[in-house]
Amino acid sequence: MVEHDALSATRESYDAAASTYAQLFRDSLRDSPLDRAFLGAFAEAVRAEGDGQVADLGCGPGHVTAHLDGLGLKAFGVDASPAMIELARQAYTGLRFEVGSMAGLDLADGTLGGVLSRWSVIHTPPRELPAVLAEFARVLAPGGHLLIGFSASEGPSRPTQVFDHAVAPAYRWWPDHLAALLREAGLAEVARMVREPQPTDRRQFQGVHLLTRRA
């Protein structure tokens, strides 16, 4: 299969920036109590449905995968960047990390209790996002949960918006618009958190988390 140019470009960019990225973000959750709280709510929702595995898609250097493991989830990480996966394997030797694409996961239908996509869809071109969300839904078991994080666009009149990301071209999404795409994929919204930008944030955009459930 010939990969889309956007995926190839994103992979190459993150391969080149992997070490720097890992140093910058490895401790990012430490200073983000609201993000930790929503990840905790996600973990409780997954555990309430059983003991299914959880995929951290776009896991980068693995720090959030390790956090999920610490919350008692059977978490593993997937990332398109081989360099990121190598760093994750070195840092968290007891966890599983695989190179893969969110658009075509090497997983059977309905095998996961949870999916985390934390700022990983921001590099997906808008026309390709519905297929990626459908892939998330495909691998979730009935009752499974998806937690998706992204940056918000400026308002409902701009449902998607390009922004100048430091590593690769990226997109912001209006929360209601992305929630509608998730519904079309069979994922019903359970809760959302919209966090205002903080003075220390590198990007002064609202951060959004949507927690959804597969019917």
SVG drawing of the C-alpha trace seen along z (x, -y; Angstrom):
<svg xmlns="http://www.w3.org/2000/svg" viewBox="-25 -34 42 44">
<polyline fill="none" stroke="black" stroke-width="0.4" points="0.0,0.0 1.3,-3.4 1.2,-5.8 -0.3,-9.2 2.3,-11.9 1.1,-13.5 1.8,-10.4 5.3,-10.0 6.1,-13.6 4.9,-13.5 6.8,-10.3 10.1,-11.7 9.6,-15.0 9.0,-13.2 11.9,-10.8 14.2,-13.8 12.8,-15.5 12.3,-12.4 15.0,-13.0 14.2,-16.7 10.5,-15.9 11.0,-13.2 13.0,-15.6 10.4,-18.4 7.3,-16.3 8.4,-13.3 7.3,-15.1 4.4,-17.1 1.7,-15.5 3.3,-16.5 2.3,-20.1 -1.2,-19.3 -3.5,-18.3 -6.6,-18.6 -5.2,-16.4 -4.3,-13.8 -7.8,-14.0 -9.4,-13.4 -7.0,-10.5 -8.1,-9.1 -11.7,-9.4 -11.0,-7.6 -9.2,-4.8 -12.2,-4.3 -14.6,-4.2 -12.5,-1.5 -12.2,0.6 -15.9,0.4 -16.5,2.2 -14.0,5.0 -10.3,5.5 -9.7,4.9 -6.5,3.6 -6.0,-0.1 -4.1,-1.4 -2.3,-4.8 -2.3,-5.8 0.4,-8.3 2.2,-7.4 5.4,-9.3 8.1,-8.5 5.7,-6.5 5.2,-8.7 1.4,-8.7 1.3,-5.0 3.3,-4.5 0.9,-6.8 -2.0,-4.6 -0.2,-1.5 0.2,-3.2 -3.5,-3.7 -4.0,0.0 -4.8,0.3 -3.3,2.9 -1.9,0.2 0.4,0.4 1.6,-2.2 1.5,-2.7 3.3,-5.4 4.1,-6.0 7.7,-7.1 10.2,-4.3 12.5,-6.7 9.8,-7.5 9.0,-3.8 12.7,-3.0 12.8,-5.7 9.7,-4.4 11.0,-0.9 14.3,-2.1 12.5,-4.2 9.7,-1.7 11.1,1.8 8.1,3.5 5.6,2.1 4.7,3.0 5.3,0.4 4.7,1.0 5.3,-1.0 1.9,-1.5 -0.5,-3.8 -3.8,-5.0 -5.4,-4.7 -4.8,-1.0 -4.3,0.7 -3.0,4.2 -5.8,5.2 -8.9,7.3 -12.4,5.8 -13.7,5.1 -10.6,6.2 -9.9,3.1 -11.5,1.8 -10.1,-1.7 -8.3,-3.9 -6.4,-7.1 -5.6,-9.6 -3.9,-12.5 -3.0,-15.2 -2.3,-12.6 -5.1,-13.4 -3.9,-17.0 -1.6,-15.9 -4.5,-14.1 -5.8,-16.1 -9.5,-16.9 -10.6,-14.7 -8.9,-11.7 -10.1,-12.2 -13.5,-10.4 -11.7,-7.2 -9.3,-7.4 -12.2,-7.9 -14.0,-4.9 -10.8,-2.9 -10.8,-3.8 -14.4,-2.7 -13.7,0.6 -11.1,1.8 -13.2,0.9 -15.3,3.5 -19.0,2.5 -19.0,0.3 -15.3,-0.6 -14.2,-4.2 -12.2,-6.6 -10.5,-9.6 -9.4,-12.1 -7.4,-15.3 -6.8,-18.1 -6.5,-21.9 -9.7,-23.9 -10.2,-26.2 -11.2,-29.8 -15.0,-29.2 -17.9,-27.3 -17.4,-29.3 -14.0,-27.7 -14.6,-24.0 -11.0,-23.1 -8.1,-25.4 -4.4,-24.9 -1.8,-26.0 2.0,-26.2 3.1,-23.3 6.8,-23.1 7.2,-19.5 4.7,-18.9 1.6,-20.6 -1.3,-20.4 -5.0,-21.2 -7.3,-22.6 -10.9,-21.5 -14.0,-23.1 -15.2,-20.6 -18.8,-20.3 -17.6,-19.6 -15.3,-16.8 -17.9,-15.4 -20.3,-15.2 -17.7,-13.3 -17.3,-10.9 -21.0,-10.3 -21.0,-9.4 -18.3,-6.9 -20.5,-5.3 -18.9,-7.0 -21.3,-8.8 -19.9,-11.7 -19.9,-11.0 -18.0,-14.1 -15.7,-16.9 -13.1,-19.1 -12.1,-22.4 -8.9,-23.8 -8.0,-27.4 -4.4,-28.1 -2.0,-28.7 0.9,-31.3 3.4,-28.5 1.8,-26.8 3.7,-26.7 0.6,-27.3 -2.1,-29.7 -5.0,-27.5 -7.8,-25.9 -7.1,-22.2 -10.0,-19.9 -10.6,-16.3 -13.6,-14.4 -14.6,-11.1 -16.7,-8.9 -18.2,-5.4 -18.9,-2.9 -22.6,-1.8"/>
</svg>
